[in-house]
Amino acid sequence: MKISAQALLFDNDGTLISSLDSVYRCWTRWAKEYGITEEDFAAVELHGRPAAEIAADLLPAERVPEALARIEQLEIEDAAGGVVLLPGTRALLESVPADRWAVVTSATGRLAEARLAEVGVRAKHLVSADDITRGKPDPEPFLLGARRLGVDPAHCVVFEDAPAGLQAGRAAGMTTVALTTTHRTEELVADAVVPDLSAVSVQATNGGLEITTAD
């Protein structure tokens, strides 16, 4: 599949990098510290959601601010050795001008930067949970990413591994490419589906970006 675009918006965890082991390790420790039962913890979706929403699902409102600070601390401390670069990430990012792509993540800015630094990736543009009032599946994060890049949302391509992120991309009016790094193909609704970013190539042209996805 060939797609013409002006800018690319990448989810981070599960798309550019993987920190799944770290996420579950830290959140499991956090849940024990806050006395959350295994049953309640298992019922909450962790992937692709802001920590504030997860904590709000599990704790009384007055405990959420302290709990958020704690999970951020745990995850930042665990970033060293807890993050791996997913296939194709480095080659793809190096083929795109720095002002033509952004990372749009549900993590906080400090956590996202710590994870990206661990694998040697520097994003010129980063939209994090600190920048928004409504997380994915709301389109706000991706719309803000497009605005920061100065590109019409209709000319952006979203790369995502989570159903909530893909829903946000569609709601923003963007072309969506799903990665099957964390979910099965049948769970993902997108314009194109690939195993990971090694199946994607990008050519920068005078008119923008030409994206090719492998069949």
N, C-alpha and C positions, 0 to 999 in steps of 0.2 A: 504494500500500500504506500502511496506517495501523498504527502501532505505539505501544503505551502503555508508558511506562518511568518509572523514577525517576532515572536518571542516564545520561550518555553518556560513552563512553571513546573517545578519538581517537588513532589512530596519528599520528605527526607527518609524517615525510617521505613524500611521495606521497599524503597524505591532506589535511593542512592546508596544507602548503607543498611546494615542489619544490626540491630541491638536487641533482638528479641530475647535472647538469654538474659541479658542485663535487665531488660524491662521486667521480666517475670521474677527474676531474682530480687530486684529492689522492691517491687510492689508486694511481693509475698512477705518480705521482711516488714515492710510498712504496715501491711494489714495485721500482722501479728502484734506489732507494737501498739496499734490502735484498737486491739480487741475485736477485730472483725471476724466473724465466723467464716469457715471455709465455704459453707453453702452460699452465704451472701457474696463473698468475694468471687466465687466461680460464676455467679449469675451476671456479673458486670463485664461489659466489653471494654477491654483495655486498648486495643490497637486502633490508632487513627483518631483518638479523641483527646481533647485537652485534659490535663490532670485535674483542673478545677471541676470539670463535669464529673469525672470519676469520683473524686473525693466527695462531691455534693450528693452523689448517689448513695454513698456509704456512711456518711457522718452527718451529725447535726450541723446546722449552718455556723454556729459559733466556734466549732472546732476546725472548720475548713481552712482558714488562713494559716494556722500553725501547721496543719497537716500538709498543706501545699509546700511550705518551706522545707519540711522534712523530706518529702519525696524528691524534691528538686536536689537537695543536698545529697541524698543517697545515690541518685542517678548520675549526678556530675562526678561524684567520687568513683563511681563504677565505670565511667567512660573509658578510663585507661585500661586497655586490654579487653574491654567489653563491647567493642564496636569493630565491625569488619566492612570493608568496601564491597559492594555487590558487583557482579560481573558487568563489564561494559561501562561502568560509571566514569572512570577517569578519562578513558578515550573519548567518550561522548562529550563530556564537559569541556575538554581541551579543544574540541572541534567547533565550539560555539563561542562567539565574542562575549566577554564578561558582562556587557551591558544588554545582552539579549536573553539572559536567563535569570531566574530567581528560585530560591528555595522557599516553599510555603509549607510550614510545619505546624503541627498541633502542640509541639513542645515549647517551652519557654525559650527566650533568646539565649540565655546563658547555657542551657542544656544543649540546644541545637549547635551552638558554636563549639562547645566542648566535644561533642560527638564528631562534628566535621573536622575539627582540628586533629582529633585522634587518627583520622585516616588521611590527613594532608589535603583536605579540600577547603578552599576559601571561596565563599559566595559574596560577590559584591552587593547583592540584594537578598535580604532575608526577611520574610514575614513570619512572625512567631505568634504564640498565644498572647504575648504581651501587647500586641498591636491591634487586637480585635476585640469585639464585644460578643460575637457569635461565631462559634467554631464550625468546622465541617460537620454535617452536610450542608450547612448554610453556605452560600456562595461568597460571603464577605471576604474570607482570606484570599481567595483567588482574584477577586475583583480588586483588592488592594494591591496584590502583586502586579497585576496588569497596569494599574495606575502608577505605581512606582517606576515601572519600566517605560511608561508613556506610550502604551500600546492599547489599541482597541481590544476588548475582551474577545471579540469574534476572530481576531487574528492571533490568538494564543492557543498553544497546545499544552494540556495538562497531562503529566505522567504520574500515575497513582497506583497503589497496590490494594487500597481498601475501598470497599463499597461506599462508605460515607464520603470519602474524598472524590470518588468518581461522580457521585451524586452532586457534590458541590461544584465540580467542574462543569457538569451539564447545566446546572442551574445558572452558572455564570455565562452561559452561551459559548463555551469553549469546546474545541475538539478534544476528545479524551483518548488516552492510550493507557490501557491497563496492563499491569505486570502480575504474573501469576506466582510471585515470590512468597505470598502469605495466604492467598485464597485460591480456590479452584476456579477454573474458567467459567463454570456455570454460575458462579456467584457474582461475576463481574459484568457490568453493563457499560460498554465503551465502544468508540468508533473503531478501535483496533485493540487486539490483545496479543501480547508478546510474553515470552518466558522471563526476560529481564532486559536491561539496556544494551546488552551485547547484540541484541536483535534489532537495534535501532542505529541508523547513521544519519548525520546531519551535514549538509553542505551550505555554508554561508555564501550568499550571492548578493549582488548589488540591490536586488529587490527584496531581500529578506532571508528566509531559511527554507531549505528544501529537506524535508524529513522523509526517510524511507524506512519502513518496517518490514522485516522478513516475514514470509508466509509461515 
